[in-house]
């Protein structure tokens, strides 16, 4: 199965999810997910035991960074959460 130019979300077997944009080309062959910047020139190989699901998602338009599906940018929300978590760790350090 090949799907060049389509954004996708890869869920790894440990539950971690990673979103990839339209610029990442990918293909699944014999259960191995192959990824790279150019179709056929794969730079990352994920074995079947290391990934659980692959979902096609609305990709980002490279010209303006907006979500093609009209949804919110999940990455910005995740960065905000990380910043808040980092602030909590610093607060705890200041108290001791």
FIGU-488147 format. One line per field, with one value per atom (N, C-alpha, C, CB): atom name; x, y, z; residue number from 1. Coordinates in pm, 1 decimal, m for minus. Glycine has a CB too. Example, Ala and Ser with C-alpha at 12.3 -4.5 7.8 and 13.67 -1.06 7.14 Angstrom:
2
a (N_CA_C_CB_N_CA_C_CB);
X (1319.0_1230.0_1320.0_1130.8_1285.0_1367.0_1290.0_1408.4);
Y (m569.0_m450.0_m330.0_m447.3_m225.0_m106.0_3.0_m59.8);
Z (780.0_780.0_780.0_904.6_708.0_714.0_787.0_572.5);
k (1_1_1_1_2_2_2_2);
end
This chain:
96
a (N_CA_C_CB_N_CA_C_CB_N_CA_C_CB_N_CA_C_CB_N_CA_C_CB_N_CA_C_CB_N_CA_C_CB_N_CA_C_CB_N_CA_C_CB_N_CA_C_CB_N_CA_C_CB_N_CA_C_CB_N_CA_C_CB_N_CA_C_CB_N_CA_C_CB_N_CA_C_CB_N_CA_C_CB_N_CA_C_CB_N_CA_C_CB_N_CA_C_CB_N_CA_C_CB_N_CA_C_CB_N_CA_C_CB_N_CA_C_CB_N_CA_C_CB_N_CA_C_CB_N_CA_C_CB_N_CA_C_CB_N_CA_C_CB_N_CA_C_CB_N_CA_C_CB_N_CA_C_CB_N_CA_C_CB_N_CA_C_CB_N_CA_C_CB_N_CA_C_CB_N_CA_C_CB_N_CA_C_CB_N_CA_C_CB_N_CA_C_CB_N_CA_C_CB_N_CA_C_CB_N_CA_C_CB_N_CA_C_CB_N_CA_C_CB_N_CA_C_CB_N_CA_C_CB_N_CA_C_CB_N_CA_C_CB_N_CA_C_CB_N_CA_C_CB_N_CA_C_CB_N_CA_C_CB_N_CA_C_CB_N_CA_C_CB_N_CA_C_CB_N_CA_C_CB_N_CA_C_CB_N_CA_C_CB_N_CA_C_CB_N_CA_C_CB_N_CA_C_CB_N_CA_C_CB_N_CA_C_CB_N_CA_C_CB_N_CA_C_CB_N_CA_C_CB_N_CA_C_CB_N_CA_C_CB_N_CA_C_CB_N_CA_C_CB_N_CA_C_CB_N_CA_C_CB_N_CA_C_CB_N_CA_C_CB_N_CA_C_CB_N_CA_C_CB_N_CA_C_CB_N_CA_C_CB_N_CA_C_CB_N_CA_C_CB_N_CA_C_CB_N_CA_C_CB_N_CA_C_CB_N_CA_C_CB_N_CA_C_CB_N_CA_C_CB_N_CA_C_CB_N_CA_C_CB_N_CA_C_CB_N_CA_C_CB_N_CA_C_CB_N_CA_C_CB_N_CA_C_CB_N_CA_C_CB_N_CA_C_CB);
X (84.9_0.0_89.2_m96.5_75.1_152.1_56.5_240.7_98.7_13.6_100.9_m80.0_170.7_256.9_173.2_346.7_220.6_155.0_30.6_120.5_12.4_m104.0_m56.7_m193.8_m109.1_m73.4_m128.8_m127.5_m59.7_m104.9_m59.5_m53.7_m125.2_m88.7_m46.4_m206.9_72.5_123.9_120.0_269.0_49.9_45.1_137.6_m101.6_234.4_332.7_276.4_464.3_338.3_288.2_289.7_370.7_371.0_371.7_266.0_508.7_185.0_76.9_112.4_34.4_239.2_280.6_224.2_435.7_172.9_119.4_205.2_m28.9_230.6_306.3_233.4_452.2_213.2_150.4_257.8_60.9_237.1_327.4_251.2_388.0_315.5_247.5_253.5_309.5_198.5_191.1_327.4_113.8_430.5_561.6_629.1_651.0_580.4_637.5_571.3_619.2_650.5_600.1_610.2_681.4_516.5_518.4_460.7_442.3_491.1_442.7_447.2_528.1_351.2_354.2_376.8_220.8_480.3_511.8_543.6_630.8_464.3_481.2_480.7_610.7_399.1_386.3_487.9_395.9_586.5_689.2_644.6_828.4_642.0_611.8_742.9_543.5_744.4_863.0_829.5_906.0_918.8_894.1_1017.0_853.9_991.1_1100.3_1046.4_1186.4_1133.3_1094.0_1064.0_1203.5_1116.9_1089.7_1042.4_1216.0_936.2_885.0_992.5_756.5_1014.4_1114.3_1252.0_1122.3_1276.1_1403.8_1376.8_1469.6_1350.8_1307.6_1423.7_1241.3_1398.6_1501.9_1465.6_1525.5_1337.7_1291.9_1210.4_1207.3_1239.4_1165.8_1115.0_1255.6_984.2_926.9_872.7_813.4_927.1_889.0_747.0_987.4_682.4_543.9_525.3_497.0_626.9_613.1_621.6_719.8_660.8_677.7_566.4_807.8_473.3_362.6_230.3_379.0_125.0_m6.1_m104.8_m62.0_m118.0_m213.8_m154.3_m344.8_m207.3_m171.1_m302.1_m76.1_m326.4_m450.6_m421.7_m526.3_m500.7_m492.2_m563.9_m556.1_m499.0_m557.4_m554.1_m482.5_m631.9_m629.8_m491.7_m741.1_m428.5_m292.8_m289.6_m219.7_m171.4_m151.8_m112.8_m44.6_m164.2_m128.1_6.2_m237.5_108.4_243.0_251.3_341.9_164.4_173.3_142.1_80.6_41.7_4.2_m2.6_m128.2_33.4_36.3_m99.9_111.2_m207.5_m341.6_m378.2_m445.3_m460.7_m510.0_m608.6_m575.8_m588.9_m680.1_m819.6_m625.6_m828.6_m958.2_m1034.3_m941.2_m975.9_m1043.5_m1037.3_m1185.4_m963.9_m957.3_m846.5_m937.7_m840.2_m736.2_m604.1_m772.2_m495.4_m362.7_m328.6_m258.2_m326.8_m303.0_m162.6_m324.0_m64.9_73.0_86.4_165.3_16.9_23.9_m31.0_m52.7_m139.5_m197.0_m99.9_m329.5_m33.6_61.7_179.1_111.6_227.4_338.1_296.0_385.9_173.7_123.1_118.9_m17.9_72.0_67.5_207.9_0.4_303.9_442.0_495.7_531.9_465.8_511.1_452.3_472.6_324.9_260.1_323.5_108.5_352.8_415.9_554.6_424.8_629.1_763.0_755.1_834.3_654.6_636.7_610.3_523.1_536.2_506.8_634.5_405.1_720.8_846.6_933.0_921.6_934.8_1014.4_959.2_1019.7_826.1_764.8_801.8_613.9_800.0_833.6_978.8_808.5_1068.1_1208.2_1230.7_1289.5_1152.4_1168.6_1125.7_1090.0_1030.7_978.9_1078.6_848.6_1167.2_1257.6_1384.5_1292.2);
Y (m117.5_0.0_123.6_0.0_208.4_332.6_450.5_337.9_555.3_673.7_798.4_664.3_825.7_943.4_1070.3_943.4_1166.7_1296.1_1302.1_1336.4_1207.5_1208.4_1213.4_1083.5_1308.6_1317.8_1196.1_1449.8_1155.6_1038.5_1045.2_910.7_964.4_949.4_805.1_988.6_788.2_654.4_632.6_636.0_527.1_491.4_372.4_458.5_391.3_286.6_186.1_347.4_70.3_m36.7_2.7_m162.4_102.1_147.3_253.7_201.5_287.8_384.9_526.0_388.2_554.3_687.0_712.3_700.1_834.4_872.5_983.9_916.9_975.6_1080.1_1116.6_1034.0_1247.7_1298.1_1334.1_1420.5_1295.4_1327.6_1408.6_1199.5_1510.1_1597.8_1541.2_1737.8_1618.9_1576.3_1555.5_1676.8_1619.1_1609.2_1475.2_1722.1_1399.7_1267.7_1164.0_1230.1_1101.5_993.4_864.1_983.5_774.1_649.1_535.9_663.8_416.2_295.0_182.8_259.3_92.1_m26.5_m147.2_m41.5_m221.3_m341.2_m455.2_m315.8_m561.8_m677.3_m637.3_m750.0_m539.0_m495.2_m391.9_m611.3_m362.7_m263.6_m127.2_m304.2_m26.6_109.8_172.5_193.8_219.2_284.5_432.4_220.7_521.2_665.0_737.3_721.1_850.4_933.5_1059.2_856.6_1145.6_1270.6_1248.6_1375.3_1138.1_1104.7_960.1_1126.7_937.0_800.7_713.9_799.6_596.9_504.5_525.3_515.7_640.5_667.9_674.3_802.0_558.4_550.5_571.1_416.6_648.9_675.2_617.6_824.6_583.4_526.5_401.2_630.1_295.9_170.3_133.0_56.0_107.1_69.6_m72.7_170.6_m162.6_m303.8_m325.3_m392.3_m431.2_m458.5_m468.6_m586.1_m510.1_m523.9_m389.9_m617.2_m283.5_m153.5_m53.4_m95.4_m87.1_4.0_m71.6_73.4_3.0_m59.7_m16.9_m26.0_115.2_163.4_277.8_208.6_294.4_405.5_463.8_360.8_591.2_656.9_770.7_708.9_780.3_894.2_1011.0_861.0_1127.6_1245.4_1363.4_1279.5_1467.2_1589.8_1651.3_1690.3_1676.9_1730.3_1880.2_1688.2_1931.7_2075.8_2128.3_2111.8_2244.8_2314.0_2380.1_2418.1_2343.4_2395.7_2546.5_2326.0_2604.0_2745.8_2835.4_2778.2_2797.3_2885.9_2815.3_2949.5_2686.8_2615.1_2582.0_2693.4_2609.0_2581.1_2436.1_2673.4_2385.2_2249.5_2241.1_2204.8_2148.0_2135.0_2093.5_2034.2_2024.0_1978.1_2085.3_1858.0_2202.4_2311.1_2299.8_2316.9_2199.9_2179.4_2260.5_2033.0_2252.2_2321.3_2249.5_2331.1_2322.8_2265.7_2195.3_2374.1_2063.8_1983.9_2006.5_1835.7_2028.5_2047.1_2167.5_2062.8_2277.4_2395.3_2364.8_2511.8_2289.3_2252.0_2166.0_2177.9_2072.8_1986.3_2067.2_1876.4_2166.0_2249.5_2329.4_2344.1_2379.1_2455.8_2366.5_2513.8_2242.8_2148.6_2121.6_2016.8_2104.6_2080.3_2199.1_2052.2_2321.1_2441.1_2446.3_2567.5_2412.8_2414.2_2309.8_2388.2_2191.8_2086.9_2130.3_1956.2_2195.2_2242.5_2345.1_2303.0_2429.4_2529.2_2464.5_2623.0_2353.8_2282.7_2226.6_2169.5_2169.8_2114.9_2223.0_2044.2_2341.1_2450.8_2499.1_2565.4_2506.9_2549.8_2456.6_2556.8_2325.9_2228.6_2245.1_2086.0_2273.6_2292.7_2415.8_2302.5_2522.2_2644.7_2628.5_2755.7_2539.1_2519.4_2445.8_2443.3_2368.6_2288.7_2360.9_2161.3);
Z (0.0_0.0_0.0_122.2_m97.9_m103.8_m100.0_m231.5_m32.4_m22.1_m14.0_101.3_m119.1_m120.5_m115.7_m245.0_m38.8_m34.8_51.1_m170.6_139.7_228.2_373.2_203.8_449.8_591.4_664.4_654.7_770.4_844.5_989.0_779.3_1072.1_1212.2_1232.3_1307.9_1290.4_1316.9_1467.5_1260.2_1509.9_1651.5_1671.3_1698.6_1759.4_1785.9_1885.7_1839.0_1896.2_1982.4_2129.8_1962.3_2168.4_2308.1_2335.3_2344.5_2233.7_2249.6_2205.5_2391.5_2179.9_2134.0_1994.8_2133.5_1972.8_1842.8_1784.9_1854.0_1655.0_1586.6_1458.4_1556.6_1438.7_1316.9_1215.8_1347.1_1090.7_982.0_878.9_919.1_821.0_726.1_584.1_729.6_491.5_352.2_287.2_273.6_341.7_277.8_305.2_325.2_402.4_431.3_341.5_581.7_259.6_173.5_253.8_36.9_229.1_304.2_223.6_433.7_270.0_205.5_309.0_77.9_301.4_387.3_296.9_471.6_328.3_249.9_344.7_152.8_337.3_425.7_572.7_392.9_607.1_745.2_789.2_833.5_706.1_739.1_686.1_679.1_775.3_732.6_688.2_847.8_563.5_507.9_493.2_369.4_538.6_530.2_478.0_666.9_412.7_363.4_299.3_264.0_255.9_188.9_42.0_203.3_m14.9_m154.4_m162.1_m243.3_m237.9_m254.9_m317.8_m342.0_m258.5_m309.0_m249.7_m456.0_m185.6_m118.7_31.1_m170.7_90.0_228.8_325.1_255.3_428.7_529.2_665.6_541.6_684.2_811.5_782.3_893.2_856.5_844.6_983.6_783.9_995.7_1125.0_1111.4_1170.1_1192.8_1182.5_1233.6_1261.2_1189.0_1229.3_1380.4_1165.2_1452.7_1598.0_1670.8_1651.3_1600.5_1664.3_1634.0_1622.8_1546.0_1521.0_1527.0_1384.7_1567.1_1584.8_1477.2_1721.7_1454.8_1354.4_1274.1_1421.4_1153.3_1067.3_1016.6_948.9_1044.6_1005.0_908.8_1127.9_803.1_711.9_780.4_569.7_782.9_848.0_753.1_978.8_785.8_706.5_719.5_752.3_606.5_607.9_618.9_485.2_643.7_651.4_514.8_756.4_483.7_362.0_387.6_319.1_314.4_337.8_316.4_247.0_232.1_200.0_318.4_87.3_399.0_509.4_643.9_480.4_649.8_776.0_833.2_874.2_760.0_811.5_787.6_746.2_875.0_865.4_749.8_998.0_658.0_543.7_586.8_443.9_698.1_745.1_820.6_832.4_838.5_907.5_1058.5_864.5_1110.3_1254.8_1318.2_1286.3_1450.6_1524.9_1506.7_1673.5_1525.3_1514.8_1644.9_1481.6_1644.0_1763.9_1818.8_1733.9_1729.6_1774.1_1865.8_1654.3_1836.4_1921.5_2060.0_1858.5_2067.0_2195.9_2275.4_2176.2_2208.8_2277.2_2330.9_2182.8_2251.5_2298.2_2420.5_2186.6_2421.1_2534.9_2659.0_2504.1_2642.6_2754.5_2807.4_2711.6_2716.1_2758.7_2837.4_2637.3_2790.4_2860.9_3001.2_2782.7_3013.2_3144.5_3236.3_3130.5_3182.0_3261.8_3307.5_3181.6_3219.3_3256.1_3368.1_3134.2_3364.9_3470.0_3604.3_3435.0_3606.0_3730.7_3790.7_3706.7_3705.0_3754.5_3814.4_3643.2_3753.6_3806.2_3938.4_3707.0_3952.2_4076.3_4190.9_4060.8_4163.5_4266.2_4309.4_4215.5_4214.7_4247.2_4332.5_4121.5_4307.7_4383.3_4528.8_4318.5_4556.6_4690.4_4779.9_4684.5_4721.1_4804.8_4840.7_4735.8);
k (1_1_1_1_2_2_2_2_3_3_3_3_4_4_4_4_5_5_5_5_6_6_6_6_7_7_7_7_8_8_8_8_9_9_9_9_10_10_10_10_11_11_11_11_12_12_12_12_13_13_13_13_14_14_14_14_15_15_15_15_16_16_16_16_17_17_17_17_18_18_18_18_19_19_19_19_20_20_20_20_21_21_21_21_22_22_22_22_23_23_23_23_24_24_24_24_25_25_25_25_26_26_26_26_27_27_27_27_28_28_28_28_29_29_29_29_30_30_30_30_31_31_31_31_32_32_32_32_33_33_33_33_34_34_34_34_35_35_35_35_36_36_36_36_37_37_37_37_38_38_38_38_39_39_39_39_40_40_40_40_41_41_41_41_42_42_42_42_43_43_43_43_44_44_44_44_45_45_45_45_46_46_46_46_47_47_47_47_48_48_48_48_49_49_49_49_50_50_50_50_51_51_51_51_52_52_52_52_53_53_53_53_54_54_54_54_55_55_55_55_56_56_56_56_57_57_57_57_58_58_58_58_59_59_59_59_60_60_60_60_61_61_61_61_62_62_62_62_63_63_63_63_64_64_64_64_65_65_65_65_66_66_66_66_67_67_67_67_68_68_68_68_69_69_69_69_70_70_70_70_71_71_71_71_72_72_72_72_73_73_73_73_74_74_74_74_75_75_75_75_76_76_76_76_77_77_77_77_78_78_78_78_79_79_79_79_80_80_80_80_81_81_81_81_82_82_82_82_83_83_83_83_84_84_84_84_85_85_85_85_86_86_86_86_87_87_87_87_88_88_88_88_89_89_89_89_90_90_90_90_91_91_91_91_92_92_92_92_93_93_93_93_94_94_94_94_95_95_95_95_96_96_96_96);
end
